[in-house]
Amino acid sequence: MKQYTPYLAVVLFATLSLVYMIDYENEINALESEIENQENYIDSLIQCIDTLQWKNEIWDFNVEHETTHLLSAIMFVESGNNDSAHAIGEDAVGCLQIRKTMVDDVNRILKRQKKDLIFTYDDRWLRTKSINMFDIYCKHYGLNTAEEIARCWNGGPRGMDKEATVYYWNKVQDHLDS
């Protein structure tokens, strides 16, 4: 029996070490999960702040007081306010359902303005960058009323001339009125 004592000690030591490693691994996983939850919470707070910031900036468009929630209404109509929304058939993504052509147009605008900012197609998934693209687009095309903003967001720079955008504007307006 004495001859097995060192082996038993090694097995016992290895077993205890394994138990502690598993315990530490579980603790690490729990901490990583907590960090991820905190990051998601911080991201959601940043999105709230950005939306509040936008509501203050909407006055740049000289939009009447009743439509200060225009961006929120457009996001609701576009995606149900879902940052992960993806219309596969149109390849429109994010809370504002931005297509690649919109990113290209905004980047063209920025290049003409000699700005260093460039958006990627992946930026469409990020609320803050989507709002930034929306802002650049609306200001560039001189959209001044809530109807112009909504219809041109839906139908392009000449959206006010398109009968199809009237239905979209009515949906946005219904959300504004609710």
PEDANOR-V74002 format. One record per residue. N is the residue number from 1. RES is the residue in one letter. SS is DSSP state (2 for helix, 1 for strand, 0 for the rest). PSI is psi in degrees with one decimal (999 if undefined). BURIAL is 1 if it has 24 or more other C-alpha atoms within 12 Angstrom, else 0. Layout:
n=N res=RES ss=SS psi=PSI burial=BURIAL
n=N res=RES ss=SS psi=PSI burial=BURIAL
This chain:
n=1 res=M ss=0 psi=-36.7 burial=0
n=2 res=K ss=2 psi=-30.6 burial=0
n=3 res=Q ss=2 psi=-22.0 burial=0
n=4 res=Y ss=2 psi=-12.1 burial=0
n=5 res=T ss=2 psi=-47.0 burial=0
n=6 res=P ss=2 psi=-37.5 burial=0
n=7 res=Y ss=2 psi=-40.8 burial=0
n=8 res=L ss=2 psi=-39.1 burial=0
n=9 res=A ss=2 psi=-41.4 burial=0
n=10 res=V ss=2 psi=-44.0 burial=0
n=11 res=V ss=2 psi=-44.4 burial=0
n=12 res=L ss=2 psi=-44.4 burial=0
n=13 res=F ss=2 psi=-44.0 burial=0
n=14 res=A ss=2 psi=-40.9 burial=0
n=15 res=T ss=2 psi=-47.0 burial=0
n=16 res=L ss=2 psi=-41.4 burial=0
n=17 res=S ss=2 psi=-42.9 burial=0
n=18 res=L ss=2 psi=-43.1 burial=0
n=19 res=V ss=2 psi=-45.4 burial=0
n=20 res=Y ss=2 psi=-38.9 burial=0
n=21 res=M ss=2 psi=-42.2 burial=0
n=22 res=I ss=2 psi=-42.0 burial=0
n=23 res=D ss=2 psi=-44.0 burial=0
n=24 res=Y ss=2 psi=-38.8 burial=0
n=25 res=E ss=2 psi=-41.5 burial=0
n=26 res=N ss=2 psi=-39.7 burial=0
n=27 res=E ss=2 psi=-40.6 burial=0
n=28 res=I ss=2 psi=-44.7 burial=0
n=29 res=N ss=2 psi=-41.2 burial=0
n=30 res=A ss=2 psi=-41.4 burial=0
n=31 res=L ss=2 psi=-40.3 burial=0
n=32 res=E ss=2 psi=-39.7 burial=0
n=33 res=S ss=2 psi=-41.0 burial=0
n=34 res=E ss=2 psi=-40.9 burial=0
n=35 res=I ss=2 psi=-44.6 burial=0
n=36 res=E ss=2 psi=-41.7 burial=0
n=37 res=N ss=2 psi=-41.0 burial=0
n=38 res=Q ss=2 psi=-40.5 burial=0
n=39 res=E ss=2 psi=-41.4 burial=0
n=40 res=N ss=2 psi=-39.8 burial=0
n=41 res=Y ss=2 psi=-43.7 burial=0
n=42 res=I ss=2 psi=-44.2 burial=0
n=43 res=D ss=2 psi=-42.5 burial=0
n=44 res=S ss=2 psi=-35.8 burial=0
n=45 res=L ss=2 psi=-40.2 burial=0
n=46 res=I ss=2 psi=-41.0 burial=0
n=47 res=Q ss=2 psi=-39.0 burial=1
n=48 res=C ss=2 psi=-43.5 burial=0
n=49 res=I ss=2 psi=-44.8 burial=0
n=50 res=D ss=2 psi=-39.5 burial=0
n=51 res=T ss=2 psi=-41.0 burial=1
n=52 res=L ss=2 psi=-41.5 burial=0
n=53 res=Q ss=2 psi=-42.9 burial=0
n=54 res=W ss=2 psi=-40.5 burial=1
n=55 res=K ss=2 psi=-31.9 burial=1
n=56 res=N ss=2 psi=-35.5 burial=0
n=57 res=E ss=2 psi=-18.5 burial=1
n=58 res=I ss=2 psi=-23.4 burial=1
n=59 res=W ss=2 psi=-19.9 burial=1
n=60 res=D ss=2 psi=-23.1 burial=0
n=61 res=F ss=2 psi=1.3 burial=1
n=62 res=N ss=0 psi=36.7 burial=0
n=63 res=V ss=0 psi=140.5 burial=1
n=64 res=E ss=0 psi=156.3 burial=0
n=65 res=H ss=2 psi=-38.5 burial=0
n=66 res=E ss=2 psi=-18.8 burial=0
n=67 res=T ss=2 psi=26.4 burial=1
n=68 res=T ss=0 psi=-14.6 burial=1
n=69 res=H ss=0 psi=22.3 burial=1
n=70 res=L ss=2 psi=-48.0 burial=1
n=71 res=L ss=2 psi=-43.2 burial=1
n=72 res=S ss=2 psi=-40.0 burial=1
n=73 res=A ss=2 psi=-43.0 burial=1
n=74 res=I ss=2 psi=-43.3 burial=1
n=75 res=M ss=2 psi=-40.0 burial=1
n=76 res=F ss=2 psi=-45.3 burial=1
n=77 res=V ss=2 psi=-41.4 burial=1
n=78 res=E ss=2 psi=-47.1 burial=1
n=79 res=S ss=2 psi=4.5 burial=1
n=80 res=G ss=0 psi=24.7 burial=0
n=81 res=N ss=0 psi=33.7 burial=1
n=82 res=N ss=0 psi=115.5 burial=1
n=83 res=D ss=0 psi=-19.7 burial=1
n=84 res=S ss=0 psi=8.3 burial=1
n=85 res=A ss=0 psi=140.5 burial=1
n=86 res=H ss=1 psi=111.7 burial=0
n=87 res=A ss=1 psi=96.1 burial=0
n=88 res=I ss=0 psi=-43.2 burial=0
n=89 res=G ss=0 psi=-31.9 burial=0
n=90 res=E ss=0 psi=-8.3 burial=0
n=91 res=D ss=0 psi=44.3 burial=0
n=92 res=A ss=1 psi=130.2 burial=1
n=93 res=V ss=1 psi=160.5 burial=1
n=94 res=G ss=0 psi=-176.7 burial=1
n=95 res=C ss=0 psi=-26.0 burial=1
n=96 res=L ss=0 psi=7.6 burial=1
n=97 res=Q ss=0 psi=59.4 burial=1
n=98 res=I ss=1 psi=133.0 burial=1
n=99 res=R ss=0 psi=165.4 burial=1
n=100 res=K ss=2 psi=-34.3 burial=1
n=101 res=T ss=2 psi=-31.8 burial=0
n=102 res=M ss=2 psi=-42.7 burial=1
n=103 res=V ss=2 psi=-44.5 burial=1
n=104 res=D ss=2 psi=-42.4 burial=0
n=105 res=D ss=2 psi=-45.2 burial=1
n=106 res=V ss=2 psi=-41.0 burial=1
n=107 res=N ss=2 psi=-35.5 burial=1
n=108 res=R ss=2 psi=-43.3 burial=0
n=109 res=I ss=2 psi=-46.8 burial=1
n=110 res=L ss=2 psi=-38.6 burial=0
n=111 res=K ss=2 psi=-43.1 burial=0
n=112 res=R ss=2 psi=-33.1 burial=0
n=113 res=Q ss=0 psi=2.4 burial=0
n=114 res=K ss=0 psi=41.4 burial=0
n=115 res=K ss=0 psi=149.0 burial=0
n=116 res=D ss=0 psi=-14.2 burial=0
n=117 res=L ss=0 psi=133.9 burial=0
n=118 res=I ss=0 psi=134.8 burial=1
n=119 res=F ss=0 psi=148.1 burial=1
n=120 res=T ss=0 psi=166.9 burial=0
n=121 res=Y ss=2 psi=-31.7 burial=1
n=122 res=D ss=2 psi=-23.0 burial=0
n=123 res=D ss=2 psi=-19.2 burial=1
n=124 res=R ss=2 psi=-23.7 burial=1
n=125 res=W ss=2 psi=-15.3 burial=1
n=126 res=L ss=0 psi=122.7 burial=1
n=127 res=R ss=2 psi=-45.8 burial=1
n=128 res=T ss=2 psi=-41.9 burial=1
n=129 res=K ss=2 psi=-33.3 burial=1
n=130 res=S ss=2 psi=-43.8 burial=1
n=131 res=I ss=2 psi=-39.2 burial=1
n=132 res=N ss=2 psi=-43.9 burial=1
n=133 res=M ss=2 psi=-42.4 burial=1
n=134 res=F ss=2 psi=-46.3 burial=1
n=135 res=D ss=2 psi=-47.5 burial=1
n=136 res=I ss=2 psi=-45.5 burial=1
n=137 res=Y ss=2 psi=-50.8 burial=1
n=138 res=C ss=2 psi=-41.9 burial=1
n=139 res=K ss=2 psi=-40.8 burial=1
n=140 res=H ss=2 psi=-42.7 burial=0
n=141 res=Y ss=0 psi=5.9 burial=1
n=142 res=G ss=0 psi=40.3 burial=0
n=143 res=L ss=0 psi=120.7 burial=1
n=144 res=N ss=0 psi=-23.1 burial=1
n=145 res=T ss=0 psi=162.7 burial=1
n=146 res=A ss=2 psi=-40.6 burial=1
n=147 res=E ss=2 psi=-44.0 burial=1
n=148 res=E ss=2 psi=-45.4 burial=1
n=149 res=I ss=2 psi=-50.3 burial=1
n=150 res=A ss=2 psi=-49.5 burial=1
n=151 res=R ss=2 psi=-36.4 burial=1
n=152 res=C ss=2 psi=-26.4 burial=1
n=153 res=W ss=2 psi=-39.0 burial=1
n=154 res=N ss=2 psi=-37.7 burial=1
n=155 res=G ss=2 psi=10.2 burial=1
n=156 res=G ss=0 psi=-179.9 burial=1
n=157 res=P ss=0 psi=-27.7 burial=1
n=158 res=R ss=0 psi=25.5 burial=0
n=159 res=G ss=2 psi=-28.8 burial=1
n=160 res=M ss=2 psi=-22.6 burial=1
n=161 res=D ss=2 psi=-5.7 burial=0
n=162 res=K ss=0 psi=124.2 burial=0
n=163 res=E ss=0 psi=-33.3 burial=0
n=164 res=A ss=2 psi=-24.7 burial=0
n=165 res=T ss=2 psi=-9.6 burial=1
n=166 res=V ss=2 psi=-44.5 burial=0
n=167 res=Y ss=2 psi=-43.8 burial=0
n=168 res=Y ss=2 psi=-47.4 burial=1
n=169 res=W ss=2 psi=-40.4 burial=1
n=170 res=N ss=2 psi=-39.3 burial=0
n=171 res=K ss=2 psi=-43.5 burial=1
n=172 res=V ss=2 psi=-45.6 burial=1
n=173 res=Q ss=2 psi=-40.1 burial=1
n=174 res=D ss=2 psi=-40.6 burial=0
n=175 res=H ss=2 psi=-37.0 burial=1
n=176 res=L ss=2 psi=-36.8 burial=1
n=177 res=D ss=2 psi=-15.7 burial=0
n=178 res=S ss=0 psi=999 burial=0
